[in-house]
Every structure is written in structure tokens, then in C-alpha cells.
Amino acid sequence: MSPSPSDPAPTPGTGTRIAVVGNPENRRTTLFADAVRAAGRPAPRVLAWRDVLRGRYAFEPGEFVRIDSPGEDAEVDRLLRGTDDPTRVEGTALWYRRFTAAVREVTDAALRAGAVPSVTAEEVAVTFDKRRCHARLTAAGVPVPPALTGPVGGWQELRDRLRAARISRAFVKPAHGSSASGVVALSLAGPGRVKATTSVETAPDGRLYNSLRVRHYGTEREVAALVDALAPDGLHVERWLPKAVLGGRATDLRVVTVAGRATHAVVRTSRHPMTNLHLGGARGDLGVVRAAVRAAGGDFADVLDAAERAAACFPGTLCVGVDVLPSTGWRRFTVGEVNAFGDLLPRLTGLPGSGAEGLDTYAAQVAAVPAATRPLKHEEHHHDTTG
């Protein structure tokens, strides 16, 4: 019997069957499935997003349903963004509307069947809107970079508002982007003097493409065209905080939390403002970072605390990846991003004392399944996800 709207979803037990809504060819999905089998559980049912988006899916009572990334599937990208080219940057607003609507339908269906989803639709909608996520973290007292509020219509408005706010260096981010797609590190040095660092390649026809090469735009005409092309999908603009440096490279950390607890951390370093590993960033030495924090009179526990405070804003989500930005003096730690699908850290085992020692991020989530999801009220999945 399916739960009524006022009934809590069942809590999965150790014998719970697991299903994954994901891409069977996506590394996240395959690594999670491997972890399920390695734990001695039956292989999970994998429900491909390409089928789910067409309504071809069903859940079983008591089943734990992992909602995974819909990425790395051209057919899914076409269904969500309406483009045949997955490298295109534009179209994120349409992708967001369709994806959050799909997550809402899937989580509602899971609850009606008596299954337990790994996320709530409302929390997915917030994590995939950088403006809403920043506002939620701010309201909870989580340290985040100062940001502009309200919509930004294009380059001229952005330039004027940054100058009025006395912000000379900013990160301009597509509101619904991920993996640094479309992110611009912007410096305003004076009238007509501007520099933008980004992985966006602008084609002769003005279309924007995501590339794996970080490039620089140095004229106002180029930067204006870039920002004006990004603006229709929505922008989140925040102050560019100077990061701590290791070996001449900008440094931050991706901290993964499972069931609200910081379990894994990786150091990311780069010669560029964006530290994403797929853009040339490199893994750093966590021991060196711990030593740098201690030498500055700080406490590495503050890094984990910042991540856990951010994760606490999303109590219905089993796992999030939190980007923590250390200040230049290694004494302050700011949350830059919260990622609903931020657990792709292959071969990284859990932090000492985390309860995930010897486990990678996926094994830690599988181990947490019996008590992962607090009883969720069905109506929590009916919050507005279009804002």
C-alpha cells in the first residue's frame, strides 16, 4: 500500500534493494553499482534517464532509489536542453526546468510506491540554482562569498553594479551550470580595462562552447559579448575571494558529506582561478594542507565544520560535495559551492574518524543506506522547484 501524502516514507533496512536513476554508461553510476555489489548486496536496478524521461520506470516498496547525474548522455542532453551538441554552454535554464520537473516526478513516484529516494525534489532545485543555494546558505549563517542579488541583465548592468559594490574581481557563474561550464573569473582594472578567464570558447557566430582549455579574453568587446550571451539563462555573481596558495597554485578543497557527516576530502590546486580537475587542476596533498592550517594557528576541523554546516541545509539529500575555499592566511574557510552530484573522487578513501575509513565515496553511501534517509513527509517533494 502506497503512503498517503501525510505518511512518512519507510526507512530502508539492511536488506533493502537499491535502484539507481542514472546513466548506465556514466562513471558515477557504474562506480556506485560496483560498491553495492562489493558490499554483498544484490546488484542495483539501473533505470536509465533516457527511459525515465519518457515515463518508462517503476519502483518497488521499500526500495532505496539513488538519483544520479543525468550527464554524459547525448540523448538525455537533447531531451533536457533541446540541443544535439553537449558542448554548448547555452540552454541551462531550459535544462534546469526540465530536470527539476523530472526529479519531482521521480521522487513523487518513489514515495507513492513506498520507496525511499536519496534526495528531495526541493533540495535538488536549490542546489542546481546557485542564487537560491547562496541565499539558503546565507540564511543559515554558512560563510559564503558576498554576492550580487537580483537578476543581471547583461554586461553593462553587471559592470555598473560591480563598480557600485566596489567589487573589482568577481566570479560570474551560470545560475544552473555545473563542472565550471560557463564560469568566468572577471577582473575590472579600470575604465575599459578588463580580463576574463574561462573555459568558454566563443565561436565566430557568437555561440558558446565548453572546452577543456582555459583561455583569456582581454577586451571589453569580447567580455561584453560573452556575458551578454550567458545572461539570458541567469547569472550568479559573487566576489572573487583570494584563495590560499600551495606551490604557487590556487588551492581549495572538495569535501564530500554522507548523511550530513564529512567523510572524504580532496585538495585541488591549479594555475587558474578554476581548480576543477578536468580543467587541468591537480590533486594536492591533504597532509600539507593540514600542516599549513596548523602553522597558521588554525584548525582543520573548521574545514569539515564548514562543509557539514552547508550539508545541514539539505537534510533530505544523502550525499553532497561541498567546495570549501581557504583564505590566503589559512585561517578562514568559505563555502563556494554545494554539489548534488559531487562524489566522483575515485580511489579516495574516508577521513580518519569519519566512519568511512577504507571506503570510497560510493561505498560510504552504500554503508549509510540503512539509516541514510530520515522519514520524509511526502509534501516536502511538492515545494516550488521553478524559482
C-alpha positions in Angstrom: 0.0 0.0 0.0 1.4 3.4 -1.0 1.8 6.0 1.7 -0.7 8.8 1.9 0.5 12.4 1.5 0.8 12.7 5.3 2.6 9.4 5.9 6.4 9.3 6.2 8.3 7.3 3.7 9.6 4.0 5.1 13.2 3.9 6.2 15.3 1.3 4.3 16.8 -1.6 6.1 20.0 -3.6 5.6 18.2 -6.0 3.2 16.9 -3.1 1.1 17.0 -3.4 -2.7 18.6 -0.5 -4.4 17.7 1.2 -7.6 19.7 3.9 -9.5 18.2 6.5 -11.7 21.2 7.4 -13.8 23.2 6.8 -17.0 24.4 3.2 -17.3 27.5 4.5 -19.1 28.2 7.2 -16.6 31.2 6.5 -14.3 29.3 7.7 -11.2 26.6 5.2 -11.8 28.9 2.3 -12.5 31.1 3.0 -9.5 28.1 3.1 -7.3 26.8 -0.1 -8.7 30.2 -1.7 -8.1 30.1 -0.5 -4.5 26.7 -2.1 -4.0 27.9 -5.5 -5.3 31.1 -5.2 -3.3 29.0 -4.8 -0.1 27.4 -8.1 -0.8 24.1 -6.7 -1.8 22.2 -7.7 -4.9 23.2 -5.6 -8.0 21.1 -2.5 -8.2 18.5 -1.9 -10.8 19.7 0.8 -13.1 16.9 2.9 -14.6 18.4 5.0 -17.5 17.5 8.6 -17.5 16.7 8.3 -21.2 13.9 5.9 -20.3 12.8 7.7 -17.1 12.3 11.0 -19.0 9.9 9.1 -21.3 8.0 7.7 -18.3 9.3 4.2 -18.6 10.1 3.3 -14.9 8.6 1.9 -11.8 9.7 1.5 -8.1 9.2 -1.2 -5.6 8.0 -0.9 -2.0 10.9 -0.4 0.5 13.4 0.2 -2.3 16.2 2.8 -1.9 16.3 5.0 -5.0 19.6 6.8 -5.7 19.0 9.8 -8.0 22.2 10.2 -10.0 23.6 12.6 -12.6 21.9 12.7 -16.0 25.2 13.7 -17.6 27.3 12.2 -20.3 24.4 11.0 -22.4 23.7 12.9 -25.7 20.1 11.7 -25.9 19.4 12.9 -22.4 21.0 16.2 -23.0 18.8 16.6 -26.1 15.7 15.8 -24.1 16.7 18.3 -21.3 18.3 21.1 -23.3 17.0 20.7 -26.8 20.4 20.6 -28.4 22.3 17.9 -30.1 25.7 19.3 -29.1 26.6 18.6 -25.4 29.5 21.0 -25.5 27.1 24.0 -26.0 27.0 26.3 -22.9 23.6 27.9 -23.6 20.4 26.3 -22.6 20.9 25.8 -18.9 17.7 27.5 -17.9 15.6 25.1 -20.0 17.7 22.1 -18.7 17.0 23.2 -15.2 13.3 23.5 -15.7 13.0 20.1 -17.3 15.4 18.3 -15.0 13.9 19.6 -11.7 10.4 18.7 -13.0 11.7 15.2 -13.8 13.2 14.8 -10.4 10.0 15.9 -8.8 8.0 13.3 -10.8 10.5 10.6 -9.9 10.6 11.3 -6.2 6.9 11.6 -6.0 6.5 8.2 -7.8 9.1 6.6 -5.5 7.2 7.8 -2.4 3.8 6.7 -3.8 5.3 3.2 -4.3 6.7 3.2 -0.8 10.3 3.6 -1.9 12.9 6.0 -0.4 14.6 8.5 -2.7 18.1 9.7 -1.9 17.1 13.4 -2.5 14.1 15.6 -2.3 13.0 17.5 -5.3 13.1 20.8 -3.5 16.7 20.4 -2.4 17.8 19.4 -5.9 16.1 22.5 -7.2 18.0 24.6 -4.7 21.4 23.0 -5.3 21.1 23.5 -9.0 20.3 27.2 -8.7 23.4 28.9 -7.4 21.4 32.0 -6.5 18.9 30.1 -4.3 21.7 27.9 -2.8 23.7 31.0 -1.9 20.6 32.5 -0.3 19.9 29.4 1.7 23.5 29.1 3.0 23.5 32.8 3.9 20.3 32.5 5.9 21.8 29.5 7.8 24.9 31.5 8.7 27.2 29.4 6.5 30.2 31.5 5.3 29.9 32.3 1.6 31.4 34.9 -0.7 29.4 38.2 -0.9 27.2 38.2 -4.0 25.0 40.5 -6.1 21.3 39.9 -5.5 18.6 40.0 -8.2 18.8 39.3 -11.9 21.7 40.6 -14.0 20.6 41.6 -17.5 23.9 41.7 -19.3 27.4 43.2 -19.4 26.6 46.9 -19.0 24.4 46.2 -15.9 27.0 43.8 -14.5 29.9 46.2 -14.9 27.9 49.1 -13.3 26.7 47.0 -10.4 30.1 45.6 -9.7 31.6 49.1 -9.6 28.8 50.4 -7.4 29.5 47.5 -5.0 33.3 48.2 -5.2 33.9 44.7 -6.5 36.9 44.6 -8.9 37.2 40.8 -9.1 34.2 38.5 -9.4 33.2 35.0 -10.4 30.3 35.2 -12.9 28.6 31.8 -13.0 25.6 30.5 -14.9 22.9 30.1 -12.3 22.3 26.5 -13.3 25.7 25.4 -14.5 28.0 22.7 -13.3 31.6 21.5 -13.7 32.7 25.1 -14.2 30.8 25.2 -17.6 30.3 28.9 -18.4 32.1 30.2 -15.3 34.0 33.4 -15.9 36.7 34.8 -13.5 36.4 38.5 -14.1 38.8 41.3 -13.3 38.0 45.0 -13.7 41.2 47.0 -13.6 39.8 50.4 -14.6 37.7 52.0 -17.3 37.9 49.8 -20.4 40.4 47.5 -18.8 39.0 44.0 -18.2 40.2 40.4 -18.2 38.0 37.3 -18.2 39.4 33.8 -17.6 37.1 31.0 -18.6 36.9 27.6 -20.3 34.2 29.0 -22.7 35.1 29.2 -26.3 33.2 31.7 -28.4 32.5 30.6 -32.0 32.6 33.1 -34.9 28.8 33.0 -34.9 28.7 34.0 -31.2 27.7 30.6 -29.9 29.4 29.4 -26.7 31.1 26.1 -26.3 32.6 24.4 -23.3 36.2 23.3 -23.7 38.9 21.7 -21.6 41.3 24.6 -22.2 41.2 27.7 -20.0 41.5 30.8 -22.1 41.6 34.6 -21.5 39.6 37.4 -23.0 41.2 40.8 -22.7 39.0 43.4 -24.5 35.7 44.8 -23.2 34.0 43.9 -26.5 34.9 40.2 -26.1 33.9 40.1 -22.5 30.6 42.0 -23.1 29.7 39.5 -25.9 30.5 36.6 -23.5 28.4 37.9 -20.6 25.5 39.0 -22.8 25.3 35.5 -24.3 25.3 33.9 -20.8 22.9 36.3 -19.2 19.6 35.0 -20.6 20.0 31.7 -18.8 20.5 33.6 -15.5 23.7 34.6 -13.7 25.0 34.3 -10.2 27.8 36.8 -9.4 29.9 36.7 -6.3 33.1 38.4 -5.1 36.3 36.5 -6.1 37.9 35.7 -2.8 41.7 35.2 -2.9 42.4 31.6 -2.2 45.3 30.1 -0.3 48.3 29.1 -2.4 50.4 25.9 -2.3 53.5 25.7 -4.5 52.3 28.8 -6.5 48.9 27.2 -7.2 45.5 28.3 -6.1 44.1 25.8 -3.7 40.6 24.7 -2.4 39.0 21.5 -1.2 36.1 19.3 -2.2 34.6 17.8 0.9 32.0 15.0 0.5 29.4 14.6 3.2 27.4 11.4 3.6 24.2 11.6 5.8 25.5 15.1 6.9 28.9 13.9 8.0 32.2 14.9 6.3 33.7 11.7 5.1 36.1 12.5 2.3 38.2 15.5 1.3 40.4 16.1 -1.7 42.7 19.1 -2.2 42.5 20.7 -5.6 45.2 23.0 -7.0 45.5 25.0 -10.2 47.4 27.7 -12.0 44.0 29.1 -13.0 41.2 30.5 -10.8 39.1 27.4 -11.5 40.5 24.4 -9.7 38.3 21.8 -11.3 40.4 18.7 -12.0 39.1 18.3 -15.6 40.3 21.8 -16.4 43.9 21.0 -15.6 43.6 21.1 -11.8 45.6 18.6 -9.8 45.1 16.7 -6.5 47.1 18.2 -3.7 48.4 16.7 -0.5 45.9 16.8 2.3 48.7 16.4 4.9 50.4 19.5 3.5 47.1 21.5 3.8 46.6 20.2 7.4 50.1 21.4 8.2 49.6 24.8 6.6 46.4 25.3 8.6 48.2 24.3 11.9 51.1 26.6 11.1 48.7 29.5 10.7 47.2 28.8 14.1 44.0 27.3 12.6 42.2 24.1 12.9 41.5 21.8 10.0 38.3 20.8 11.8 36.9 24.2 10.7 37.1 23.0 7.1 35.0 20.0 7.8 32.6 22.1 10.0 32.0 24.5 7.1 31.1 21.5 4.9 28.8 19.9 7.4 27.1 23.2 8.1 26.4 23.5 4.4 25.2 19.9 4.1 22.9 20.5 7.1 20.9 22.9 4.8 20.0 19.9 2.7 18.9 17.2 5.3 16.9 15.2 2.7 20.0 14.6 0.5 22.1 11.6 1.3 25.4 12.9 -0.2 26.7 16.3 -1.3 30.0 17.6 -2.4 31.0 20.9 -0.8 33.7 23.2 -2.2 35.5 24.9 0.7 37.7 27.9 -0.1 40.6 28.6 2.3 41.6 32.2 2.7 45.1 33.3 1.9 46.1 33.1 5.6 44.6 29.6 6.0 42.5 30.8 8.9 39.1 31.3 7.3 37.1 28.9 5.2 34.2 29.8 2.9 31.8 27.6 1.1 31.9 28.3 -2.7 29.5 25.6 -4.0 27.2 22.7 -2.9 27.1 20.0 -5.5 24.3 17.4 -5.6 26.5 15.1 -7.7 29.8 15.9 -6.2 31.0 12.5 -5.2 33.2 11.4 -8.2 36.5 11.1 -6.3 37.8 7.6 -7.5 40.1 5.7 -5.1 39.8 8.3 -2.4 39.1 6.7 1.0 37.4 8.2 4.0 39.0 10.6 6.5 40.2 9.3 9.9 37.5 9.3 12.4 34.8 9.8 9.8 33.4 6.3 10.0 34.2 5.9 6.3 37.8 4.8 6.8 38.8 2.4 4.0 35.7 3.2 2.0 35.4 5.3 -1.2 32.6 7.8 -1.5 30.3 5.2 -3.1 31.0 2.5 -0.5 30.3 5.0 2.2 26.9 5.8 0.8 26.0 2.2 0.4 27.0 1.6 4.0 24.8 4.5 5.0 21.7 3.3 3.2 20.1 1.6 6.2 19.9 4.9 8.1 20.5 7.3 5.3 17.1 8.9 4.8 15.2 10.4 7.7 11.4 9.9 7.4 10.4 12.4 4.7 7.0 13.9 4.6 5.5 13.4 1.1 4.6 17.0 0.9 8.2 18.1 1.1 8.5 17.0 -2.5 5.9 19.5 -3.6 7.8 22.7 -2.9 8.1 25.1 -5.9 11.1 24.0 -8.0 10.9 26.6 -10.7 12.2 29.6 -8.9 
